[in-house]
Amino acid sequence: MEKLLDPQKTALVVIDLQKWLGNQYAPYSAEQVVTNAAALADAFREQGSMVALVRVSSKDLKDIPRPKLDSPAPPLNLPEGWDQIVPEMRVAETDHIITKKQWGAFYGTELDLQLRRRGIDTIVLCGIATGLGVDTTAREAFMHGYQLILATDAMTGFSQTEHDHVTNFIFPRIGRSRTTQEIISEFAEA
């Protein structure tokens, strides 16, 4: 049976687990997602695998996209330190912090370069929100030719419907879905 993960060729990419997290998520709470993502990060670090923590950041918000929308975007009420990775992720010196300005973690960042230079061909993806940053990054990774493992209980959406649509209709066409425990178990056997 083919191994799901090779620690030397697999990276964990965690999307937007930063201090601006709210409590309006489903089916999992932000706390559940952070707990599962932190467990994945610990397992990856233990194997010496790449961990990329992706965050949105801007000094003055003038460099973020401003599309014309049919419905106004929700107001940005950003707390002090909003762009810092949550402490529960236990950022390690070996982690790569990737700063993005848009939904996806590839566009305008060095993520692809860092992955390729390390011989990474598989990405385990998790974070918030399923239908925005996670989905966009998954599609970008797919278009860049990476194999995808989607940690569906280490991500959540703004609604159950959003999460279910992406995990049931999009992800099966671009990668393989697994639970946090299945991924950690596979790493333990590597």
Secondary structure, 3 states (H helix, E strand, C coil): CCCCCCCCCEEEEEECCECCCCCCCECCCHHHHHHHHHHHHHHHHHCCCEEEEEEECCCCCCCCCCCCCCCCCCCCCCCCCCCCECHHHCCCCCCEEEEECCCCCCCCCCHHHHHHHCCCCEEEEEEECHHHHHHHHHHHHHHCCCEEEEEEEEEEECCHHHHHHHHHHHHHHHCEEECHHHHHHHHHHC
